[in-house]
């Protein structure tokens, strides 16, 4: 029974992927050099730079290399770097959503890797769907919306920046989990 509950708990984050209503966190918008930047440093014993690169690059190609209108990847095996540019729709709450564009850079090394998610831009229209005849999406850099956990929001149409902050944080955490799990799959 304990194994069943443990396995069930492993799938809970997958089911709640990119949901702003998962809760709140104490600090949801880390800043590096004036820009919102989520980071993950991972140590992996027993694997060299090439093994780590191959596993993550395979995952990136399977998940981001299929539709050039949504995402792209660039990898340099010699340097051990993988860069992903993509966009995804995030649910902010039961009725609102936003498209978030972002970039992920992964630097592989012997015994681990460093990943960063940055260049985050929201494509948002209040009240839901954009209609070409009535409303168009506007874009807002994360720095204008979620810095200081949303307290520094300068975008007037975004009434609850904490929703954006939490959704982005949980998305980044899930993304970093997917990168880490790609190495287990090899």
N, C-alpha and C positions, 0 to 999 in steps of 0.2 A: 504494500500500500504506500509506503514511504517513497519507493521508486516512482510510482505512478504520479504522486503529487509533485515530486521533484521535476519529472519530465514535463508535466503540465505547466509548472512555473517557468520552465525554459521557453515555452511557446507564448507566454503572455506578452513579452515585449514585441514579438512579431505581430501579434494581433492588434496591438495598439500603435503600430508604426506611424510616426509623424503626427501624433495627435496632441494638440495643445492642451486638451482637457485632461491629460494624464495627471496633472497636479502642478505644483509650482516648486521651484528650487530656490536656494538661497541666493545664488548668483548665476544668472542665465545668459550673460553676455560678456565673456572675457574679452579684453581689449589688449592688442599688441601693436605698438607703434601707431596708436590713434585709430586703429581699425579693429572691427569685431573679428576675432580669430579664435576658433576652437582648436585645441591641440591634444594630441595623444602620443605619448612616448611608450613604446612597448618593447620589453626585453623577451627574447625567445632563445632559450638555451638549446644548443646543439644544432642550430641551423646557420648556414652562412648567408652572406648577402645575396648570392645568386639564387639559392633555394627560396628565400623569402621573396625576392623580386619575382621569380617565376610564378609562385602561388598567388601573389597579389595581382600581378599582371593578368593572369588567366581569369581571375575573378572580375577584374575591371573590364576586360574585353567582353566577357559574358553578360555583364550587367550594364555597361555603358557604351559599348561599341557597336550597337545594332542600329540605332536611329540617329543619323547625324543632325537631324532637326531638333533633337532633344538633348543629346550629349555627345561628347567626344573624349578620346583619351590620347595621350601622347606619352610614350615611354622610351627611356634610354637605358638599355640594359647595362652598358659599361658604367654609367654613373649610378645606376640603381634607383632611378627616379621614375615616378609615374604621376602624371597630372591628368586630372579628370575635370571637365567642365560640364555642368549639367543643370537641369531645372526639374523641379517636382512640385506638385500641388500639395500644400499642407492644409489640413483641417485645423482651424483655430478654435472652433467650438461647434456646436450642433448645426449652426446655420451659416457660419462664415468660413471662407477659405482664402488662401493667397497662393500665388505661384512664387517659389523662391528659386532664384538662380544663384549658383555657387561654384566655387572652384576648390578642388582638393589636391594637395600636393603630398606625395608619399616619398620619403627618402629611406631606402633600405640600406642596412649595414649588417656586418657580421653580428649575429646575436640579437637583432631587433630592427625596429623601424621607427620613424617619426612621421606622423600625419598631421596635416593642418587643413582646416576648412575655413575659407576666407572669401573675399570679394562677394559678399552676400548682398543680394538685391531682391527686394520684394516687388512683385507686380500685383497691385491690389486696387480693387474698386469696392467701396463700401456697399453692403447690401447684396453681394453675390455676383452673379454672372454679368459680364460686360456684353452689351449689345452694340454692334457697330453703328447703329442709327442713333442711339441715345447716349451711351456711356462708353468711354474707352479706358483701358487699364492705364494706370500711371505707375511709374517705377520709383522706388525709394531705397536708397542705400541703408543697410542695417544700422549704420552709425547714426542716422537721423531718427531711427525708431526705437532701438532696443538698448542703446548704451545706458549704463547706470541702471540696469534692470528695467528699462522703459521709462524711467523718471526723466530722462533727457530728451524725450520724444519732441520733435519739432514739426511733425506732420499732422496738420490739423484734422484731416479726415480719419486718422487712426485714433479712435477714442479709447481703446484698451491695448496699449503697446505691450503689456505684460503677456497677453495671449500670443503675440508674435515672438516674444522673448522665450516663453516656455516651449512653444512648438518648435522653434529653431534649435533650442538646447536639446530637446528630446530627439529631434531628427539627427543632430550631430552625434549624439550618444549611440543611436542605433546604427548610423553609418560606420562609426568607429568599431562597433561590435561586429558588423558585417566584414570589415577589413580583417579584423583579428580572426574571425571564424574561417576566412578564406585559407588561412595557413593550416588550420586543422583539417581541411578538406583534402589537402595534398597527401 
